[in-house]
């Protein structure tokens, strides 16, 4: 018998949101090929989004949004949809934080998402 494996899909991280048209918005992803549930930071100088990086100093060190679906910005800026404000509840096990973050960095990202209206469960 074949084993089927379901991958990530758009919005799979979302447990609940108050108003779909309020929480999500089209954004510009600056770099990288990112999947659904990727935690994003906002680059201060450009206003574009990129994968949250706790070691950065250009704005992405603060988690502010969660990517809804895939974003392919490997060749340059790309439009994508992200949850940028709450109220919403997201599944902590379906969130993606780039690199190999420590438990403290993960906790800090979750706290920053809470400030944006996302309860991480």
N, CA and C atoms as a LAMMPS dump frame, in Angstrom:
ITEM: TIMESTEP
0
ITEM: NUMBER OF ATOMS
363
ITEM: BOX BOUNDS ff ff ff
-5.0000000000000000e+02 5.0000000000000000e+02
-5.0000000000000000e+02 5.0000000000000000e+02
-5.0000000000000000e+02 5.0000000000000000e+02
ITEM: ATOMS id mol type element x y z
1 1 1 N 0.836 -1.167 0
2 1 2 C 0 0 0
3 1 3 C 0.891 1.244 0
4 2 1 N 0.51 2.222 -0.795
5 2 2 C 1.261 3.47 -0.872
6 2 3 C 0.924 4.359 0.319
7 3 1 N 1.935 5.043 0.817
8 3 2 C 1.736 6.011 1.882
9 3 3 C 1.625 7.386 1.251
10 4 1 N 0.549 8.063 1.544
11 4 2 C 0.354 9.412 1.041
12 4 3 C 0.784 10.414 2.096
13 5 1 N 1.485 11.442 1.666
14 5 2 C 1.944 12.482 2.58
15 5 3 C 1.381 13.816 2.106
16 6 1 N 0.649 14.472 2.974
17 6 2 C 0.09 15.769 2.633
18 6 3 C 1.074 16.858 3.031
19 7 1 N 1.404 17.71 2.095
20 7 2 C 2.303 18.818 2.377
21 7 3 C 1.539 20.01 2.915
22 8 1 N 2.255 21.098 3.065
23 8 2 C 1.592 22.317 3.539
24 8 3 C 0.705 22.879 2.438
25 9 1 N -0.326 23.57 2.848
26 9 2 C -1.211 24.195 1.875
27 9 3 C -1.587 25.583 2.379
28 10 1 N -2.015 26.459 1.472
29 10 2 C -2.325 27.833 1.867
30 10 3 C -3.305 27.901 3.035
31 11 1 N -2.926 28.67 4.036
32 11 2 C -3.786 28.876 5.192
33 11 3 C -3.874 27.706 6.144
34 12 1 N -3.097 26.665 5.929
35 12 2 C -3.168 25.485 6.785
36 12 3 C -2.794 25.749 8.236
37 13 1 N -2.063 26.792 8.494
38 13 2 C -1.634 27.158 9.836
39 13 3 C -2.737 27.869 10.624
40 14 1 N -3.764 28.34 9.927
41 14 2 C -4.784 29.179 10.534
42 14 3 C -5.848 28.34 11.24
43 15 1 N -6.04 28.61 12.519
44 15 2 C -7.074 27.928 13.301
45 15 3 C -8.369 28.727 13.259
46 16 1 N -8.262 30.043 13.401
47 16 2 C -9.44 30.919 13.428
48 16 3 C -9.01 32.341 13.113
49 17 1 N -9.868 33.058 12.405
50 17 2 C -9.66 34.494 12.197
51 17 3 C -11.006 35.189 12.268
52 18 1 N -10.994 36.401 12.778
53 18 2 C -12.244 37.128 12.975
54 18 3 C -12.854 37.56 11.651
55 19 1 N -12.094 38.23 10.827
56 19 2 C -12.603 38.77 9.569
57 19 3 C -11.564 38.537 8.481
58 20 1 N -11.848 37.623 7.579
59 20 2 C -10.892 37.251 6.538
60 20 3 C -10.431 38.456 5.716
61 21 1 N -11.345 39.339 5.38
62 21 2 C -10.976 40.486 4.559
63 21 3 C -10.197 41.548 5.335
64 22 1 N -10.153 41.424 6.635
65 22 2 C -9.424 42.383 7.474
66 22 3 C -8.017 41.88 7.808
67 23 1 N -7.877 40.601 8.115
68 23 2 C -6.593 40.085 8.583
69 23 3 C -5.57 39.921 7.466
70 24 1 N -6.022 39.566 6.268
71 24 2 C -5.104 39.315 5.168
72 24 3 C -4.974 40.496 4.228
73 25 1 N -3.822 40.548 3.555
74 25 2 C -3.562 41.642 2.629
75 25 3 C -2.494 41.198 1.633
76 26 1 N -2.524 41.781 0.445
77 26 2 C -1.468 41.515 -0.526
78 26 3 C -0.238 42.324 -0.137
79 27 1 N 0.897 41.651 -0.106
80 27 2 C 2.16 42.275 0.287
81 27 3 C 3.194 42.042 -0.808
82 28 1 N 4.366 42.616 -0.635
83 28 2 C 5.492 42.358 -1.53
84 28 3 C 6.567 41.628 -0.747
85 29 1 N 6.93 40.448 -1.235
86 29 2 C 8.008 39.667 -0.621
87 29 3 C 9.293 40.026 -1.347
88 30 1 N 10.31 40.391 -0.586
89 30 2 C 11.554 40.896 -1.163
90 30 3 C 12.486 39.795 -1.661
91 31 1 N 12.539 38.689 -0.972
92 31 2 C 13.509 37.669 -1.363
93 31 3 C 13.121 36.299 -0.839
94 32 1 N 13.526 35.298 -1.589
95 32 2 C 13.358 33.93 -1.134
96 32 3 C 12.14 33.236 -1.706
97 33 1 N 12.185 31.912 -1.638
98 33 2 C 11.049 31.08 -1.979
99 33 3 C 10.494 30.593 -0.654
100 34 1 N 9.32 31.08 -0.3
101 34 2 C 8.758 30.838 1.022
102 34 3 C 7.459 30.062 0.899
103 35 1 N 7.179 29.243 1.904
104 35 2 C 5.963 28.447 1.898
105 35 3 C 4.922 28.964 2.865
106 36 1 N 3.721 28.387 2.796
107 36 2 C 2.642 28.79 3.694
108 36 3 C 3.055 28.655 5.161
109 37 1 N 2.664 29.627 5.967
110 37 2 C 2.975 29.592 7.389
111 37 3 C 4.32 30.185 7.755
112 38 1 N 5.063 30.7 6.78
113 38 2 C 6.354 31.319 7.074
114 38 3 C 6.129 32.615 7.84
115 39 1 N 6.82 32.743 8.956
116 39 2 C 6.742 33.958 9.764
117 39 3 C 7.576 35.022 9.068
118 40 1 N 6.996 36.203 8.921
119 40 2 C 7.635 37.282 8.174
120 40 3 C 7.997 38.464 9.062
121 41 1 N 9.019 39.171 8.641
122 41 2 C 9.375 40.455 9.22
123 41 3 C 9.277 41.493 8.121
124 42 1 N 9.203 42.755 8.482
125 42 2 C 9.06 43.835 7.501
126 42 3 C 10.346 44.642 7.443
127 43 1 N 10.907 44.742 6.255
128 43 2 C 12.138 45.505 6.056
129 43 3 C 11.814 46.99 6.219
130 44 1 N 12.461 47.631 7.16
131 44 2 C 12.157 49.01 7.508
132 44 3 C 12.355 49.972 6.335
133 45 1 N 13.457 49.835 5.62
134 45 2 C 13.792 50.787 4.558
135 45 3 C 12.849 50.713 3.36
136 46 1 N 12.375 49.517 3.013
137 46 2 C 11.584 49.357 1.793
138 46 3 C 10.098 49.103 2.042
139 47 1 N 9.749 48.635 3.238
140 47 2 C 8.371 48.269 3.526
141 47 3 C 7.986 46.909 2.977
142 48 1 N 8.943 46.196 2.387
143 48 2 C 8.697 44.856 1.853
144 48 3 C 8.886 43.834 2.969
145 49 1 N 8.405 42.629 2.731
146 49 2 C 8.482 41.568 3.725
147 49 3 C 9.496 40.519 3.304
148 50 1 N 10.082 39.862 4.295
149 50 2 C 11.01 38.752 4.074
150 50 3 C 10.878 37.809 5.262
151 51 1 N 11.471 36.636 5.144
152 51 2 C 11.417 35.675 6.237
153 51 3 C 11.975 36.299 7.512
154 52 1 N 11.282 36.081 8.607
155 52 2 C 11.715 36.578 9.914
156 52 3 C 13.096 36.023 10.229
157 53 1 N 14.014 36.899 10.63
158 53 2 C 15.373 36.501 10.966
159 53 3 C 15.764 37.168 12.283
160 54 1 N 15.801 36.387 13.38
161 54 2 C 16.104 36.968 14.692
162 54 3 C 17.453 37.693 14.762
163 55 1 N 18.386 37.346 13.867
164 55 2 C 19.717 37.954 13.904
165 55 3 C 19.821 39.198 13.022
166 56 1 N 18.785 39.547 12.298
167 56 2 C 18.832 40.68 11.37
168 56 3 C 18.776 42.01 12.119
169 57 1 N 19.079 43.074 11.397
170 57 2 C 19.017 44.419 11.976
171 57 3 C 18.309 45.404 11.044
172 58 1 N 17.644 44.884 9.984
173 58 2 C 16.983 45.755 9.018
174 58 3 C 15.475 45.77 9.165
175 59 1 N 14.947 45.119 10.2
176 59 2 C 13.51 45.105 10.438
177 59 3 C 12.925 43.709 10.516
178 60 1 N 13.524 42.748 9.825
179 60 2 C 12.973 41.387 9.835
180 60 3 C 13.254 40.641 11.129
181 61 1 N 13.97 41.281 12.046
182 61 2 C 14.209 40.651 13.349
183 61 3 C 12.942 40.613 14.201
184 62 1 N 11.931 41.373 13.822
185 62 2 C 10.656 41.385 14.533
186 62 3 C 9.602 40.691 13.681
187 63 1 N 8.994 39.654 14.237
188 63 2 C 7.935 38.928 13.529
189 63 3 C 6.682 39.79 13.495
190 64 1 N 6.126 40.017 12.289
191 64 2 C 4.962 40.889 12.166
192 64 3 C 3.828 40.299 11.344
193 65 1 N 4.067 39.203 10.625
194 65 2 C 3.048 38.657 9.725
195 65 3 C 3.305 37.178 9.477
196 66 1 N 2.313 36.521 8.866
197 66 2 C 2.445 35.105 8.503
198 66 3 C 1.996 34.952 7.052
199 67 1 N 2.83 34.328 6.237
200 67 2 C 2.549 34.133 4.823
201 67 3 C 1.407 33.144 4.633
202 68 1 N 0.406 33.498 3.829
203 68 2 C -0.776 32.661 3.596
204 68 3 C -0.448 31.477 2.684
205 69 1 N 0.165 31.756 1.545
206 69 2 C 0.486 30.707 0.568
207 69 3 C 1.949 30.779 0.188
208 70 1 N 2.288 30.207 -0.951
209 70 2 C 3.677 30.237 -1.411
210 70 3 C 4.028 31.599 -1.985
211 71 1 N 5.312 31.946 -1.887
212 71 2 C 5.829 33.175 -2.489
213 71 3 C 7.159 32.842 -3.143
214 72 1 N 7.254 33.109 -4.425
215 72 2 C 8.488 32.829 -5.151
216 72 3 C 9.199 34.095 -5.54
217 73 1 N 9.999 34.611 -4.641
218 73 2 C 10.724 35.862 -4.89
219 73 3 C 12.212 35.609 -5.094
220 74 1 N 12.556 34.437 -5.626
221 74 2 C 13.972 34.141 -5.832
222 74 3 C 14.581 35.004 -6.934
223 75 1 N 13.742 35.477 -7.872
224 75 2 C 14.239 36.329 -8.948
225 75 3 C 13.98 37.803 -8.716
226 76 1 N 13.527 38.155 -7.537
227 76 2 C 13.208 39.551 -7.238
228 76 3 C 11.882 39.645 -6.517
229 77 1 N 11.412 40.844 -6.324
230 77 2 C 10.16 41.076 -5.593
231 77 3 C 9.011 40.277 -6.188
232 78 1 N 8.131 39.786 -5.302
233 78 2 C 6.962 39.029 -5.752
234 78 3 C 5.77 39.365 -4.863
235 79 1 N 4.581 39.458 -5.449
236 79 2 C 3.387 39.692 -4.633
237 79 3 C 2.972 38.396 -3.934
238 80 1 N 2.387 38.534 -2.764
239 80 2 C 1.91 37.381 -1.999
240 80 3 C 0.82 37.864 -1.052
241 81 1 N 0.109 36.918 -0.472
242 81 2 C -0.905 37.244 0.517
243 81 3 C -0.394 36.8 1.885
244 82 1 N -0.583 37.664 2.881
245 82 2 C -0.152 37.346 4.24
246 82 3 C -1.177 37.853 5.228
247 83 1 N -1.222 37.215 6.386
248 83 2 C -1.994 37.741 7.505
249 83 3 C -1.1 38.77 8.165
250 84 1 N -1.555 40.025 8.171
251 84 2 C -0.714 41.083 8.73
252 84 3 C -1.288 41.685 10.001
253 85 1 N -2.513 41.302 10.348
254 85 2 C -3.11 41.8 11.596
255 85 3 C -4.132 40.788 12.072
256 86 1 N -4.366 40.79 13.367
257 86 2 C -5.357 39.914 13.956
258 86 3 C -6.662 40.645 14.136
259 87 1 N -7.586 40.058 14.781
260 87 2 C -7.428 38.881 15.635
261 87 3 C -7.477 37.574 14.85
262 88 1 N -6.568 36.68 15.227
263 88 2 C -6.509 35.357 14.618
264 88 3 C -5.776 34.415 15.572
265 89 1 N -6.063 33.129 15.41
266 89 2 C -5.356 32.086 16.152
267 89 3 C -4.626 31.235 15.126
268 90 1 N -3.332 30.987 15.358
269 90 2 C -2.523 30.186 14.44
270 90 3 C -1.923 28.996 15.18
271 91 1 N -1.717 27.912 14.443
272 91 2 C -1.152 26.685 14.995
273 91 3 C 0.362 26.797 15.023
274 92 1 N 0.942 26.768 16.203
275 92 2 C 2.391 26.914 16.364
276 92 3 C 3.179 25.856 15.606
277 93 1 N 2.599 24.676 15.435
278 93 2 C 3.303 23.569 14.774
279 93 3 C 3.336 23.732 13.254
280 94 1 N 2.515 24.62 12.73
281 94 2 C 2.484 24.857 11.287
282 94 3 C 3.189 26.148 10.886
283 95 1 N 3.732 26.881 11.855
284 95 2 C 4.489 28.087 11.541
285 95 3 C 5.918 27.709 11.171
286 96 1 N 6.494 28.461 10.25
287 96 2 C 7.863 28.21 9.79
288 96 3 C 8.705 29.435 10.11
289 97 1 N 9.747 29.218 10.906
290 97 2 C 10.707 30.289 11.183
291 97 3 C 12.011 29.861 10.523
292 98 1 N 12.507 30.697 9.626
293 98 2 C 13.687 30.363 8.834
294 98 3 C 14.895 30.053 9.714
295 99 1 N 15.769 29.229 9.176
296 99 2 C 16.998 28.877 9.889
297 99 3 C 16.746 27.85 10.978
298 100 1 N 17.564 27.913 12.009
299 100 2 C 17.446 27.016 13.149
300 100 3 C 17.331 27.87 14.408
301 101 1 N 16.147 28.412 14.652
302 101 2 C 15.982 29.307 15.801
303 101 3 C 16.024 28.553 17.128
304 102 1 N 16.511 29.227 18.151
305 102 2 C 16.523 28.649 19.499
306 102 3 C 15.113 28.743 20.085
307 103 1 N 14.897 28.059 21.19
308 103 2 C 13.594 28.127 21.86
309 103 3 C 13.281 29.562 22.285
310 104 1 N 14.304 30.293 22.719
311 104 2 C 14.11 31.693 23.107
312 104 3 C 13.71 32.56 21.921
313 105 1 N 14.333 32.322 20.765
314 105 2 C 13.992 33.088 19.561
315 105 3 C 12.571 32.768 19.085
316 106 1 N 12.172 31.522 19.216
317 106 2 C 10.813 31.123 18.851
318 106 3 C 9.809 31.801 19.778
319 107 1 N 10.098 31.792 21.073
320 107 2 C 9.217 32.436 22.046
321 107 3 C 9.105 33.935 21.777
322 108 1 N 10.216 34.573 21.419
323 108 2 C 10.21 36 21.11
324 108 3 C 9.371 36.274 19.869
325 109 1 N 9.471 35.42 18.855
326 109 2 C 8.665 35.577 17.639
327 109 3 C 7.18 35.426 17.959
328 110 1 N 6.844 34.452 18.797
329 110 2 C 5.446 34.244 19.184
330 110 3 C 4.906 35.453 19.954
331 111 1 N 5.722 36.035 20.813
332 111 2 C 5.319 37.231 21.561
333 111 3 C 5.096 38.406 20.611
334 112 1 N 5.978 38.548 19.615
335 112 2 C 5.822 39.626 18.635
336 112 3 C 4.553 39.423 17.804
337 113 1 N 4.245 38.176 17.45
338 113 2 C 3.016 37.899 16.7
339 113 3 C 1.784 38.206 17.553
340 114 1 N 1.873 37.949 18.845
341 114 2 C 0.763 38.274 19.74
342 114 3 C 0.502 39.788 19.735
343 115 1 N 1.571 40.57 19.689
344 115 2 C 1.439 42.029 19.633
345 115 3 C 0.734 42.474 18.35
346 116 1 N 0.841 41.659 17.285
347 116 2 C 0.17 41.969 16.022
348 116 3 C -1.238 41.391 15.961
349 117 1 N -1.647 40.694 17.038
350 117 2 C -3.011 40.169 17.102
351 117 3 C -3.146 38.689 16.827
352 118 1 N -2.012 37.971 16.75
353 118 2 C -2.034 36.531 16.464
354 118 3 C -1.755 35.74 17.733
355 119 1 N -2.718 34.965 18.162
356 119 2 C -2.531 34.08 19.3
357 119 3 C -1.949 32.784 18.767
358 120 1 N -0.769 32.425 19.239
359 120 2 C -0.083 31.218 18.762
360 120 3 C -0.38 30.1 19.743
361 121 1 N -1.016 29.058 19.252
362 121 2 C -1.393 27.916 20.108
363 121 3 C -0.713 26.665 19.669
